[in-house]
Amino acid sequence: MPADSRTWEIETHERIMIIAPHPDDEVLAAGGVITNAVKMGSPIRVIVATNGDASYATAITHGSHVISRKNFQRQAVMRQQESLNALASLGVSKTQVHFWGFPDRGLAALWNGLQNNRPFYCSPTTGFQSSIQALNSMVLPYTAENLNELFKIELSEFFPTRIIMPHPHDNHSDHSALACFTLRAVKNYTEQTHLPIPLLLAYWMWRKHKPWRTGAHPSDLASFYLQSDSDPTPNLHLALSPAIQEQKMRALHCYPSQKIPAGKIFRSVSKNPYENFTILHAIL
């Protein structure tokens, strides 16, 4: 933990929205936040943008060991259930978790396509062109406009005061692209509602190593937040008591499919008595 990092004390009036690119990111990044918020009675909404269905390592080790569209589609259902099991162990109900079902490893292509007026995206792994495997969310074609619409709906329904999100410079393209979409949505939301800007807390997941087959990285990162926030050193932390750390570790055991693909991250997070974030300052 950095010496100049501030401590976050969760309060009951906070409305916390957690945005995860893949099933497991929500607990890896914020399992302690979730546990503390549930104990405090703070409202929580968890959004999982993709079903993590493009992991070849997961498909091989937990599927039929054959690379096929059916295998990737089954992987999506499996990973959704893992997240639901993990979050239930932390006290979060199924209705509080919204799976958008957008394409794993395709979010940067959607973002970059928005700049180039590309009309739609087809997942090379599942073969889907729409979010047919969404859960607690609308089924929509894979377009940047529809992803923007989902953000608009979630923000206007939940009115978050805190948003936990990926960092724009994370090495995984889904993480950095989802951060771009989040920042854009928050800008539009505050301009249209004139409500205070939610506090934006960014987490780093893939920082010291780069995941395999991540896809193209997003462009135009600089126009939505202050570049001084790109420092990889976090400046806000939540201390986890031994009991909450143990509860988070039990939740992480609910993701058996990720033991091999993301084992290094899981082991590192399990040993960390803090959850660390970078406060982002959106440019309006």
Secondary structure as UniProt FT lines:
FT   TURN            3..4
FT   STRAND          6..7
FT   TURN            12..13
FT   STRAND          16..20
FT   TURN            23..24
FT   HELIX           25..40
FT   STRAND          44..50
FT   TURN            53..54
FT   HELIX           56..62
FT   HELIX           69..89
FT   TURN            90..91
FT   HELIX           94..96
FT   STRAND          97..102
FT   TURN            104..105
FT   HELIX           107..116
FT   TURN            124..126
FT   TURN            132..133
FT   HELIX           144..158
FT   STRAND          162..166
FT   TURN            168..169
FT   HELIX           173..193
FT   STRAND          199..203
FT   TURN            222..223
FT   HELIX           227..230
FT   STRAND          236..239
FT   HELIX           242..252
FT   TURN            253..254
FT   HELIX           256..258
FT   TURN            259..262
FT   HELIX           263..270
FT   STRAND          274..280
//
